């Protein structure tokens, strides 16, 4: 074998190793994002317009934060099927508290309403963590049950109708305003992404979360406080869901009991597409964001080219199955 053949073989081997490593980390999401953007840009010139990019930035804010919240659960090998109901209940409670305050003091009404909405996330997170971490009940069953209770409470409090009468300043400053040209919800998402990155990359709690998700028994015998880790992750995830509920309330100007229904499915699809394993112990914040961005771009592009809603549902279901297959292949590749 000649020297040139040896060099070519060595180079090919390194490229294969690099491609395998990138697949383990990201899956095929970067390729899908490029294909998606190019395809829709060709089919609909308005897709890359400044107005649509700004619209996508606003839309991805809510799903991006929800997906990070789902990541807090998934990294520890648990699921959050209650995040959509948490969004709805926090929206209703936030709007109800605001509407019940004197209109002469909008700042106080906004403060109390936002605080009440976030408390909902704290309560839901504590309930989830108590039942899952302390009583060792399946997260699938627990969060499904909590979702049903939260949805029922939201409908009972609101009577099934939107809650209006919120201070105009709430929507003006927190729903439609911009910071240095960046929509306010997008700015909030950027801050959340930065905090989550620091937590999972540089803090003991983040390392403990990965350890618990990878092998809970081994983490326990290594001195990790499993219950505390699970509690912190779940409360944090539910707080982010409540934050999204408050932000959407500011965006639409009313409290809605039917918002957030799609978030359990979308957040899981986005997370898994972004490389966050359903089997715990793996995933990156950047991957969660990229997964959310892919879902929003896909939905936005399909709306612009007038794809029927039922076709979009079919594609979302196919995406979920595809994400599960990719997750399984990624695990096999990592273990091979």
Secondary structure, DSSP 8 states (H G I E B T S, - for coil): --HHHHHHHHHHHHHHHHHHHHHHHHTTHHHHHHHHHHHHHHH-GGGGSHHHHHHHHHHHHHHHHHHHHHHHHHTTT---S-HHHHHHHHHHHHHHHHHTS-TT-HHHHHHHHHHHHHHHHHHHHHHHHIIIIIS---HHHHHHHHHHHHHHHHHHHHTTS-B----HHHHHHHTS-EETTEEHHHHHHHHHHHHHHHHHHHSHHHHHHHHHHH-HHHHHHTT--HHHHHHHHHHHHHHHHHHHHHHHHHHHSSB-SSTTTTHHHHHHHHHHHTT--TTSS---HHHHHHHHHHHHHHHHHHHHTT--HHHHHHHHHHHHHHHHHHHHHHHHHHH-
